[in-house]
Structure formats: structure tokens, C-alpha cells
Amino acid sequence: MAASPPLLQSRLPLPLVHRGKVREMYDAGDDRLLMVASDRISAFDVVMAEPIPRKGEVLTLITAWWLSRLTAEDPPLVGHHALAVDPDQIVDAVPALASSRSTWARRAILVRRTDPLPVECVVRGYLAGSAWREYRERGTLAGEPLPPDLVRSQRLEEPIFSPATKAVEGHDENIPYLGVVDRLGRKRAAQIRDLSLALYRMGAAEAVSRGVILADTKFEFGVDPNGELLLIDEVLTPDSSRYWPRDDYRAGSSPPSLDKQPVRDYLAGIPDWDRSPPPPALPPSVVEATTRRYLELFRRLTGVELDRFRPPTFDSADVSDGAAR
């Protein structure tokens, strides 16, 4: 059995609730969780031994940046679970974290605890990745027929909701929309489909104005103790989305992704690795190239270098008890 991926460099003084491939969740009391992104990276569902420096910071702060923009409307399209990302605000809310601040600062979000819905809300605006493979094999996407003669990376006439089940281990499984209806009921299924498509359109328009194409992404939703549906987990990050530089995009080709593509490309070139643990060691050049892509996407989207970015505050949240004002 492969060794578990390492925790953060030092444990936090809060109960560990869950450890994923990239994130750890800690119980912060009062129906709150501390969601911390590490620098771990996975490829082909295997966690690499080498971290990608600054990756966790990029994931956390891009999520916070997008949440502050996607929910800026009055009223917002949907609420979200984030209570605080600014380290000062987090320490004020959870004083026990003060002594470990250097471990989690700028890579942690204090969030409301929710009951996550068991569906990955994938939206695809371009024919890439597994969507291209399905179309090439069956002429469909998410089980629905598409026009003939489409090419790789082609922009779809309208974005498509392409849901999947959430797998604890291994790959998520693509399901048709009726599979969401079976799991959640017709009303809730329609609600998260429509929200996902609306959020994708907002994100894609913002991204392209900044020289980046948002080819596809996935959203997650949860229900808080008061029964409110909230946008949760990471949002429009390079780990949950496929971003392409607009200037490099050509339909019929495979544009370079601003994400962990250097890791995937390196591993795909090792013919004797069967894509099971333990993974091959990543050369320093691959690690450095991957960090550069994460930092480049951050700069393109936010307009500033990572070191100069100030985390947003979420004024609509009362972080002292996790309840909305």
C-alpha cells in the first residue's frame, strides 16, 4: 500500500476532519471549517512526492478572488461558504491559530460547514479533455449528441452541463443530467445546473477580458445547517478548471494549459509507469515549470503578482460565529 500524502509541514492546533489529495479540512468550531490548500500535486489520481512551491497559495487566493467577483452583484447569484481568507481576520475568529500562522496564512479559508451535494457540476465551453474523447468515440457529450465534424478544442455553440459523481478514490464518473435528477430531485438538479452554467458564463467572460480562455471547470455546492444552498470548495482554480492563453488558442489543436500540464506531459512520457503509486520522481525543471504556470495564471487573472496580492474580505459574513448577518 502506498504511503499517505504528507500533511502540512506542521500540524495545526485544530482537529483534522479530512485530508484530500491537495487539501486538509480542520474543525474550527461553531459549524466552521478551516480549508487549507497544500503544495501537493496529483496527476492521473496519484499524489506526487514533490510539492509544487506556492501552489496552495495560488489555489486559495484565486478562489477568494473569484468569490469576491462572482458574488459582487446585489443580490448575488448564489451565496458561498467563505467567511474569511485574510489571515488577520482568521486569527480574530479562531485565536488558537495565531501560533501556527506561518503554516496556513494565505493558503487557508475559514468556511461555513455544509453538507456537500454528491455531484460534481462540470461545465464545458470547449471540446477538450474527456469531452473530446467522448465526442471522438461516440459523437456525444454527457450522453447528448453534438453536431458532426467538430474538431479538438472547438468552442461549443453553448456551454454544456456535464455532471459527474464525486469519487472518494479514483476517477469521478460522468453521468447524464437525469442521473443528477435521480440523486437530488428535479428541482435541485435544475437549480445547480442553471447556477453552474451562469457562473461559468460569468467566469469565462471575465477570463477572456484578461487574455485567458476558460475552457471548462467544475463547481461544487453544499447545504448549510440553515438549509441554504452555497457554492463551496475551490472555485475556478487551475486545479478545477482548464485555462488556455487566448493568444495561443487554435481550434483543432491542443493549446497549452496554465496548470499542471508539465507534470502530466512528463509522466505521460514514461512508458513503464503504470499510473499507480509510487509515482516517478519529478525533475526540478518540471516542478519549476509547473510553478511558473500557476503564477502566470494568477498574474493574468488578478493583474498583480502573487506577492503583491491582498486577500479580499467578505463583509457579509460574521466570522465570529459562522452565521450570516
PyMOL commands that set and color helices and strands:
alter all, ss='L'
color gray80, all
select helices_A, chain A and resi 55-70+87-93+95-104+130-138+177-184+186-209+246-248+261-268+284-302+306-308
alter helices_A, ss='H'
color red, helices_A
select strands_A, chain A and resi 16-19+23-29+32-37+42-43+46-47+79-80+82-84+108-112+115-116+119-126+140-141+144-145+155-161+164-165+212-223+229-232+241-245+317-318+323-324
alter strands_A, ss='S'
color yellow, strands_A
deselect
rebuild
show_as cartoon
